[in-house]
Amino acid sequence: MNNKKDSYKISGMHCTACSLTIEKTLQKEPGIKKANVNFATEEANIEYEADQIDDKKIVSLIKKAGYEAINQKDSASGDSKAKEIKKTRNLFIVSLLLSLPVFVLAMILMEKSLAGRVIQMILAGIVQFYIGSRFYKGAYNALRNKTANMDTLVALGTSAAYFYSLATTFLIAGEVFYETSALLITFIMLGKWLEARAKGKTGEAIKKLLGLQAKTARVARDGEEKDIPITEVIVGDIVIVRPGEKIPVDGKIINGDSSVDESMITGESMPVGKKTGDSVIGATLNKNGSFKFTAEKIGQNTVLAQIIKIVHEAQSSKAPIQKFADKVSSYFVPTVMGIAVITFGYWYFIGSSSFVTALMTFTAVLVIACPCALGLATPTAIIVGTGKGAANGILIKSGEALEIANKIQTVVLDKTGTLTKGEPEVTDIVQITNNKYQNTNKLQITEELRILKLAASVESKSEHPLAEAIMRKAKADKMKLAEVQDFAAVTGHGVKGTINDKQVLIGTDKLMSKFDINVADDLVTQKNKLESEGKTVMIVAVDSDVAGLIAVADTIKDTSREAIAALREIGIKTIMITGDNQRTAAAIAEQVGIDEVRAQVLPQDKAAAVKSLQGEGEKVAMVGDGINDAPALAQSDLGIAMGAGTDVAIETGEIVLIKDDLRDVARAIKLSQQTMNKIKQNMFWALFYNSVGIPIAALGLLRAEFAGLAMAMSSVSVVLNSLLLKKKKL
């Protein structure tokens, strides 16, 4: 099967019922595996089998349902939204200018002459059939699809007022209500304009990301430097970046150094130092140095492009809680129409009111009902929440992931690369000086006596990770190494070599025993103490005498303790899973404040450990580096991948922490909690509004035009409430 996923821009949707109609139309078609239509973003994400159905057929199906669609690949959507907002605003202004004279004639001048009524009829007619044509078109499409939507309610309500007024103008004696129909449409258009503007602000995160990209790049080609459009950069190009310029694409520095502001990608305000061999990310800002780098990723493969794609997909997705709103919406309009008919019947037949009173109450019930507010409750909050996450270096891949994060009870953390830096470092050097043992990591000792020089010289021949740690320490101290002969690795115990005719041994106590070297009790005590702190200790001996100890450890990240404290503060239990021995694992856990430790767990067994926690009824999030923790990330209820924008990290896990900062785990969960609170608030007020508004209208306590204004403002209020998420602190 040739499965494809495409995103389509949809125009013509006016409420959630429209999106549900399109979904149902698509899901009935063979070949379409999944269709998700988002009313707030006006997009459809469709998964289909390309062997059975193609792009043109999908567009045709959407058009048949009464809506226009264009594949996002072919869409210049940057300006389309602005044009739609401007068009809605202009329609509102025209509607207002036409409605005001009708209002003045009817309500202020009380004009009842035939000429006055004809003027009202003409002006209101333009509003009804030109400005309001969108509602008739939407109602017709709904009827064709054997459903009803907001357009149905508006078309019925305004038509009732207008055509009754038309009848009383020419056929029967009675009062006219042209101002009611005209003002109804005017107020609804005002609401649509304000709603479109507010919805535009919810998607600002994507706009800002799109605006980050540099437009040109300076490359070295054919022996000269030239500025070219960024679209013409190819992999392998040598790109030159000067102070104050944006880095155009992703790559690796080959010459020069600088500091780079990566806040637009990671949310981290402090510039990051860059030197030869370091990677740079497109769209970040070079601060004060010049450098050259090799272009490695361009176009849709850059980190920025991948981030935009993830954020876009998340904002177009549906959270599980949306199912509730969709279900209510599917019954909403038919129920309201039934209530309106019952209201008319009560007032006219039982309440013995006039036909006019019954008709106006019927109209008020139709137009005060607002399915849009309920439909916007979830997606607008998700758009703002995922956008806010992206601005802070937290990539949330879907609405489902955002909702699940709110339910997490336990966070499982890998040790290496997550809680620790992932690179072993020399932490202690215990040197024998004048028959005394001293920790000389920071002491000034002559070059010849330093055991670090001896150890680094021998370990330079080794490829063991602990040897790399010793070499890094020697390099940092700018140490000149000695020449080594007769190097040999003693499997499982250490290494040996000869320097200046002296045999140097580096390794475990078993290595010392093998060469009959005695380790004094005082030194053994020092060694045990270091090991209890979670460090790996190597004994260094010269000829037959012990020279000292070198301790190596994968040091804890500066932010780990703060990160664990932040999780505890929001009521999250923390568990560390590691392959280390129990003593080392317990030492690390104690340092950072981890609640529980599961030691000596092999990488392939981490997923089983997560599963066992889930079996105890826990909602579990797994935090790992996105590479060897992939099975556990997949098994967990929520996979959170650490990784500074790496391909593997972006592909692994449902939440990606771009800054590689463990504190963002708590921030991601807090963001989820804040977003879910907004969704629940939105749903409550949408349901409360309709629960209170419809009875008020049915009791005849609200004029129809003001009922329309209330309906329009309810949608706007939901969107504005979602926008308040931006002001929340993480």
N, C-alpha and C positions, 0 to 999 in steps of 0.2 A: 504493500500500500504506500502511495505517495502522499503523505500528510503535509499540508501547508497551513500556515497561520497568516492571516492578513487583517489589517485594521482599516476600517472604512469611516469616512466622515459622513454623518447623516444630517440632512437638513429637512425641516418641516415638522419636527417633533415638538409638541406643545405640553405634554405631560407624561407621566410614567406609563399611562395606558398605551401611549404611542410606542414606547420602547418595548413593552410586552407584546404588542401586536406584531412588531417586526421580528421579535424573537420567535414567536409561535410560527410565523410564516416561514422563517428560515429552517427551524428545527423539523418541520414536516417534510423538507426536501431531502431525498436520498443523496448521500454523499457529504452532507453537512453533519459533522460530528458534534460540534459545539458552537453555540451562538450566544454571545453576551453583549447586550445593547445597553449602553449607559446614557440615561437621559441628561444627566448633569454635564457630561463632557461631549454629548452629541456624537458618540462614536460607537461602532460595532466591532468587536473582536471576534473573528470567525475562524474556526478550525475546520478544515474540509479535506476531502480526498480529491486531489487534483485529477485523478484518473476518471472520476465520475462527474465532477462539476468544475467549471472554471470561473474566473473573475467576472466575465461579462454576464454570466448566468446569475451570479449572486447580486450584482447591481440591478439586473432586470427584476429579480424577485422582490428586492426592496422597493423598486419603483412601482411594481404591481401592487404593493401594499399601500402605496400612496405617498411615498417619501423619496427624496433624491439621495443618491449615495455616490461617493467617489473614493477610490482606493487612496489611502494616505500616501502611497508612493508617488501618485500622480497629482497630489493635492498641494497647492501653495497655500497652506492653511494659516500662514503667518498673518496675512491681511484679511482673510475671510471673516474672522470673528469680529474684527474692528469694523468691517463693512456692515456686518449684520447688526451690530450695536447702533451704528450711525443710522441705518435704515429704520430700525425700530424707533429711535429717537425722533426721526423726521416724521414718521407716521403718527406718533403721539402728538407732535406739535401741530400737524395739519388737523388731526382729530379735535384737538383742544380749540383751535381757531374756528372750526366749523361748529363746535358744540356750544361755545360761549354765547353766540347770538341766539341760538335755540333756547338756551337757559334764560337769557334776558327777556326774550319775547314771552316765554311761558310762565316764568316764576316771578319776574319783576314787573313787567308791563302788563301781565295777565291778558295778553293779546288773544282774543277768541274769534276774530273775524276770519272769514274764509281765506282772505289774502295772507293774513298772518299765519294761519295754519299751513297754507301751501308753502310759504317760505320755510317754515320749520320742517315740513315734510321733505323738501328738496335738500336742505342742509343735513338733516338727520339721515336722509337716504344715502348721501355720499359717504357719510361715516359708516352707515350700516353695511353697504354693499361694496365699498371700495376699501376703506380701512379694515372693515370686518370680514372681508372676503376670505382671509386666512382661516377664520373660524368655520365658515361654511365648507371650505375645502377639506378641513380636518374632520368635520362632522360627516361629510360625504364619504371620505376614505374609511372612517370608522364603521359607517353603515355597510359599506362594501365588504368589510372584514367581519361583519356580524358582531360588532362590539360597540362600545360607547366610550367617549373620553371627555376631557375638559372642554374641547371644542363643541361637543354635543350640547353640554350644559349652557355654554355662552350663546351658541347659535339659537337654541330653543328659547332662552330667557329674553334675549334682545329682540328676537323675531316676534315673540308674543307681544311685547310692548309696542314695537313699531307697526306691526300689521293691525293690531287693535286700533291704534291711533289713525292709521290709514282708513280703516272702516268708519270710524267716527267722523272723519273729515268729509267723506263723500256719501256714505250710505246710511249711517244711523246717528242719532243724536247722542252726544256724550262727551266726556272729557278726553283730551289727547295727552299722550305721554311720550312725545318725540324726544323731550329732554332726557327722559329716563334711558331710552335705548342709546342715545348719543353719548351721554355721560358714562353709561356703563362701559361702552367700548373704549372711551377715552381713558377711564380709570384703569381698565385692564391693560391697555397699551402702556400706560405709565408704569404699572407694575412690571410688565414684560421688559421695558427698557431698564428699569432699576435692577431687575433680576439679572438681566444679561450683563450689566456693568459689574454687579457684585460677583457673578459667576466668573467673569473675566479675571477678577482679582484673586479668586481661589487658585487659578492656574498660573500665577505669576512665577512660581518656581521653575516651571519648564521654560517660560520666556526668558528668565534671567540666565538659565543654563545655555539656551540657544544663543544668547547675546554675548557669551563669553569667548566664543571662537574667534581667533585672529582671522583677518581677511587675506593677508599676504604673508609670504615667507621669503627670507633672504637666503639663497642657496649658492654654493660654490659649484659652478659647472663650466667645463671647457676652460679652466684656468682663470675664470673671472667670477666676481660676485654679482648676482642679479636678483631683483625682487620679482617674484612670480605669485599669481593667485594660489591660495592654499590648496585648491583643487588640483593643481598641477604638480604638487610635491609627490615624489615617488619614494618607495622604500629604498633605503641606501643613500639617499641624498645627504650631503653634508650641509647642515643648516647653521647659519650664524645668527646669534642672538646678542643684541647690544643692551646696555642698561636701560631700564624703563620699558622694554618691549615685551609683548606677549610671546610666549613660546608657542609656535604654531601647531606642532604635532608631537606625538610621543617619541622618545628616543633615549639614547645614552651618550653622555658627554665624553668627547674624545680629546678635548683641549680646553683649558681654562677652568675657572671656578667662580662662584657667585653665591648669593643667597636668593631664594625664590619664594615668593608669596603664593602658597598653595591653598589659601583660605577659600577660594571659589570652588575648590574641589572637596577639600577635607573639612572646612569650617574652622580650621586651626589658624588663629590670627598671627602667630609668630612665624617669621620667615624661616625657611629650612636651608641650611648650608649645603651646597652642591659642589662636587669636585669631579675630576676625571674618573670615569667608571660608574658614576651615579646615574640613575634614570631620572628623566624629566617628563612631566605630563603636559600635554597640549592644553592651552588656554590659561595656564598659570602665568604669573607675572615675574619676569626677571627684575631684580632690584638694582644691584650696583656693579656687577661684574660683567665681562663679556666672555662668551664661550662658544665653542662649536660642538655640535652633536650629530650623531647619525640617526636619521629618521628610521624608526622601526615599525611604527603603526600610524596609519593614515585613514582618513575618511571615517567609515562606520566602525573601524576597528580600534579607534582611540578610546582611552578611558572615559573621556567626556561623552563621546557618542554612546558608549555602553551605559553610562549613568543616565543619560537622557532617555534611552530606550527603557531601562528598568523603571524609572519614575513614571514615564508615560504609560507603560503597561499596568503599573500599580494603580494609577489614577483612573484608568479605564476599567479596572476589574470591579467585581462585586464582593462585598463581605457577606458571610453567611447571614448576618442579621438583616441584610437587604431583602432576603426571602420573605420575611414577615411583612415588610412594607409592600412588596410586589403582590403578595396574596391579598392584603387589604385593598390595594389599588384595583385589583381585578374585579372586586365586587362593589367598589366604591360608587362609581357613576350610576350603574343600574339601581343601586339602593337609593341614591339621592333622587333620581328621577321618580322612583316609586313614592318617596316621601313627599316630593313636590305635588304629585297627582293627588295623594291622600289629603295634603294640605288644602289644595284647591277645592276638593270635594267637601271637606269639612266646612270651610268658610262659606261656600256657596249653597250647599244643600242643608247642612245641619246648623251652621251659625247664622243662617238667613242673611248673610252679607250680600252686598251688590256684586255683580260679575266683575266690576273693576277692582274691588278690594280683593276678591279671590284671585284674580289674575295677577295683580301686583305682588301678592304674598307668594303665589306660585313662582313668579319670576325671581323674587328675593331668595327663595330657598335654592333655586337652581344656581344662581350666580354667587352665593356666599360660600357654597361648598368648594373646597380646594384640594383636589388630589395632588396638585403639584408640590405643596409643602411637604407632604408625606414622601413623595418621590425624591425630593431633594435632600431629605434629612440625612441619609447615609452617604451618598456619593460626594456631596460638597465637603463634608467633614473629612472623608478619606483623601480627597484632593488636597485640602489644606494640610492635613496631618502628614501625608507622604512627602509633600513639598517642603514642609518644615524639617522633616527628617533629612532630606537630601541637602538642605542648606547647612545642616549640622554634621554632615559626613556620615549619616545613617541611611543606608539604602534599604527601603522596605519594598519587597518585590510584588506584593499583592494586598488587596483589602483583607483577604483571609488571614495572611500572616499578621497584619496589624491587629485584627480582632483576637487571634489566638494569643498574642503576646500579653493581652490584658488578663488572660486566665492562668498564666504561668505561676506555678507554686515552687518549683525547684529548678535551679540553674546548675547544670553539670559543666565543669570546666576542665579542659585539658591543661596540663602543666606547662610543657615545653612550648614556648612561642606564644602562649596565652597569658599565663600568670608570670612566666619568666621571659627573659629576652631571647631565648632560643639559641644563644651562643655561649658556651662555657667560657668563664673568665678566671684568671688567677686571682684568688681572694686573699691568700695568706702565704707568706714565705717564712718558715721558721729555720733560722740559721744558727749553727753552733759557732759561737765566738768566745774564745778564751774559756772553753769548756762549759759555757752557759748557752741555754737555748733562748733565742730572742726572735720575736716576730719582726722580721726586717723588711717587710713589704714597703715601708716608708722610711727606713733608716738608710743613712749614707754609709756604704761599706765599699771598700776598694774593689775595683773591677775584678781583680784576680780571685778574690775571696767569695764573690757572690755566687751562690749555688744556682741562681737563675741563669747565669751565663753558661755554666756547665750543663744544666738541664736542657736549655734551649739549643745549645750546640749539638748535643746528641739527638734531641727530639726533632731537629731539622731534617733528619733522615727518615722520620716516621710519618705516617699518614693518619694516625689516630686522632680523633677529635680533641682529646686532652692535650696531645702534642701541639695541635693548632692553637689552643688557648695559651700555652706556654710561649709559643713563637710570637703571638700577637703582643703579649706582655713585653717580651724582649725588644720587639720592634718599636713599641711605644716608648720604651726607655732608651731608644737609639743605641742599642748595645751591639758591639762588634763581636761576632761569634768566632769561636776557636775552631781549628781544623780537627776533624774527627776521623779516626781510623777504626777498622774492625767493628763497624756497627753491626748489631744483630738484634732482632726482636725476639723476646722470650715469650712465646704464646701464652696469653692469659695472665702474665705476671709483670711485664714491662719491657724495657730496652736496655742495651748496654753498648758502650763504645770506649775508645781510648783517646785521651787528650793529653798531649805532652808526656807520653809513656805512662800515664796513670789511667787505671780502669775506672770508668764512671758508670754507676748503676742507677736506674730510675725506675721505681715500680712499687709493688706491694710488699708486705712483710714476708710473703712466700718467696719472693725474689731474693730478699735478704737471707732467708734461711737456706736457700739453694746455694748461695755463695758463702755460707757460714759467717754471716755478718750479724753481730749482736746489736739489738736495738735497746737502748737503756730504758728503764722503767719510766723515767721522767718524760722521755720523748713519746713513749707509748701513751702516757696520760694525755699529752698534748694532742696526739693523733686522734685518740678517742673523743676528745672534746670537739675537735674540728668536725669529725664525722657525725657527731650528734647534732651539729648545726646544718646537716644536709650537704656536706662537702665531700668530694672525693679527694683522698690524701695519697700523695706519692712520696716515698722515702727516697732520698738522694744519698748515695754513698760514693766515696772516692777511695779506691783501693780497698782496704779492709775496714775503713772507718765510716760511720754515718756522718754526713755533712749537714743534714737537716731535712725539712719537710716542705713540700709545695702542695697547697690545697687549691683545688679547682672546683668551681660551682657555676651552674647556670643561674645567674643572679636574677632576683625578682625585679620586675618592672617597677619603676618609681610610683606608678599609679595603681598597682594591684591592690594594696591595702585599702586605699580610698574607694576603689571600685567595689570591693567586697562589703565594705561598711555601707555604701550607698544601696546595695541590694538588700542588706539586712534591714536598713531603715524603711524600705517599702514592703517588708514582710516576706522576702524571698529567701528560701533555704539554699545554701551553697554546698556543692559536693565536688571534690577534686578526684578525678580518675587519672592515674598515672602508672607507668610501667616501673617506676622506681621502687626500691625496697621500702618497707614500712617506716624505718627510722628517718630516712631522707624525706619521704613524703610528709610524715608527721611534722618534721621541722619546718618545711615550707608552709604547710597549712597553718601552723601556729603563728608564723611570722605575718601572714596576711589576714588571719581571722576566719579561715574556712570552717564551716560547721562539721563536715564529715569527710573522711578520706577513704578512698578505695585504691589500695596500692597493688603493685605487681600485676596490673591488668594489661595484657598484650593489646596492641592496636586493633587486631581483629576481634577482640572480645569486648571492646568498648560499647559496641552497639547492643550486645547482650546485656551489659550492665544498665544501659539506658532502658532497655525493654523491661528489665526486672523492676525498675522504679515505676514505670508505667503500670506494671502489673499490680503495684501497691496502691493504684488509684491516683498517682501524682501526674500533674500536667508538667512535662519536662521540656526545658530548653537546653540544647547542647551548644556550648561555645568552643570552637576549635579553630585551627589555622586554615581550614578549608582544603587541606591536602590529604594527610593520612587519617583525618578524622571524618572523612566523607561518609562512611557507613553509619557512624553514630549520629552525625548531623541529619542524615536521611531518616533514621529510626525515630528521632526525637519528635515531639509535637511541634517544636520550632527550632530550626537550625540557624545558629548565628555564627557567621564566618568572620574571623579576624583576617585582615589583609589590606594593605595600603593600596587598594585599587588593582590588585593583581588579577589576571584572567581567571585563575583557579578559584580565588575567593569569590569573585563575582558570579561564577557559575555554581558555586556550592553554597548551600544555606538559603533560607528565605529572607534573612536580614544580613546585610553586609556592612561591617564597620570599617569604613574607608580609612579612618585615621589610625587604625590598629590600636585604639585606646579602649582598654577594658571598661573604663567608666561609662562608655557609651552603651553598654549592656543595660544598665539601670536606666539610662536616659531613653533608650528605645522602649523599655517596658513602661516608663512613665508617659512617654508620648502616646503609646497605645491606650493607656488608661485615660489620658486626657481626651483623646479622639473618641473613644467609646462613650465617655461621659457626654461629649457634645452630641453624638448620635442619639443617645437616649433622651437628652434634653430636647433635641429637634423633634424626635418622634412624639414625645409627650406633648409639646406645645402644638404640633400639627394635629394630633388627635384631640387635644383639649379644645383647640380653636374650632374644629368641625363639630365636636360634641356640644359646644356651647352655642356656636354661631348658627347652626341649622335650626335648633329649637327657637332661638330668638327671632329668626326670619319667619319661621312657621307661625309664630304667635302674632305676626304683623307688627312687630316693634321696630322694624328697620326698613327704610326706603330701599328700593331695588338698586338704585345707583350707588348708594353708600355700601350696600352689601357687596357690590362689585369691587369697590375700592378696598374693602376689608379683605376680600379674597386675594386681590393683587398684592396687598401688603404682607399677607401671611407668608407667601413664598419668599419675599424679600427678607423678612425677619429671620427665616430659617438660614438663608445664605449668610446674612450678617452675623448671626450667632456662630456659624462655623468659622467665619473669618477671625473671631475673637481668639481662636486657637493660636494664632500667630503671636499673641501677646503673652501666652503662657510660658513660664520658665521650665526648662528641663533640668 
